[in-house]
Amino acid sequence: MIPVAQARQRIVSRFDRLGVETVSFTQAVGRVLAEDVTARITQPPVAVSAMDGYAVRASDARGIGAVLECIGEAPAGGRFEGQVEPGMAVRIFTGGPVPNGADAILIQENAERDGDQVRVIAPVSTGRYIRPAGLDFSTGDVLLRAGRRLTPRDIGLCAAINQPWLRVVRQPIVAILATGNEIALPGDPIGPNQIVSSNSWALSAFVERNGGVALNLGIAPDDPAALQTAVSGLNQTDLIVTTGGASVGKHDLIQSALSVIGLSVDFWKIAMRPGKPLIFGALEQTSARIPFLGLPGNPVSAMVCALVFMAPILRRLQGLPDAALATEPAELGTDLPANDEREDYLRAILDPAGNGRLVATPFAKQDSSMLSRLAAADGLVVRAPHAPAAAAGETVRIINLAADAVII
């Protein structure tokens, strides 16, 4: 068995950023920019009013009671083409271009109008309530940098700067195959000795949430020929993932069956729980050498391994910086025995401790088949190999599954 950190480093080092493609900004949310994005226009293009009111010369509106003559209007989308001379005002609305000669906006709350006469009831200073040209951005400004995963806010900005096409990193394509005679598709008849398959659906969702495209290959039975057929011809995929068949049982056929069609194994078995029987290698196809990840069949093992190993693969393929799995301190909510040689990831409930920290209480049962425990968990308590017994109240490291950076 090799340590988790070593396995993660060896896996991630085999991947490089994928190629680049051009997409419409309307289809780019969640995609990673391959090039900087610059503004094609200036916003606002000219000085505009930030409020409804009157465009004036500030020198004419510094005295309470001053009376100005309203000589026209400047609506948003229109413009008053004349000149504001001393003693004049122009009715203006939010977004309306500031007329020549005006240098302040007397907001309507601070003015009284009687016909064409406007009386100042509160003074105004030079530049007040005027948005200068380029306040938001100017042509050529770099507003989004390469390597950024685009958010809905970014899409709005791309529209505002008149950038309808973006250069982004191609999405990773991940083929996912569940294996085993004991599993059936959701909704299909379930035999007396079968369970419903969940891994391929959970992993597909994981891939999609982490920026990739999932190719769900369904279920292959415990038959060498069926396994070989299922993963053949996947030359256009960037990663092949299987679940089940990675251990040493009589029906664990992944290594023996796929080695016949070109599977080479870099390593097998990791010192972690859940997730020990993980295979990493590559499958030599006709015209491609495709990285291969064989995950355990137990649902919790598969998802924890996805979090620890698949997430950094997907980041690397999209050109995002490598990021170690973030942990934070928490107080242990119950006693734990000494750990063995494997790194533990214990599903736990997180509660506020009252001192700004969290209390992490692992579930009493941690069987890797119990997917309901993972769905109910707020976090994972991470325990190093050979960690000594820990008492309630001691500090432990946790992965907070509610954190923005954790998508599982």
Salt bridges, closest charged atoms under 4 A:
GLU21 OE2 - ARG31 NH2 2.46
GLU35 OE2 - ARG167 NE 3.70
ASP36 OD2 - ARG145 NH1 3.18
ASP60 OD2 - ARG57 NE 3.28
GLU112 OE1 - ARG119 NH1 3.51
ASP116 OD1 - ARG113 NH2 3.77
ASP154 OD2 - ARG148 NE 2.81
ASP238 OD1 - ARG170 NH2 2.89
ASP266 OD1 - ARG10 NH2 2.55
ASP266 OD2 - ARG14 NH2 2.57
GLU284 OE2 - ARG289 NE 2.75
ASP322 OD2 - ARG316 NH1 3.13
ASP340 OD2 - ARG273 NH1 2.93
ASP344 OD1 - ARG273 NE 2.78
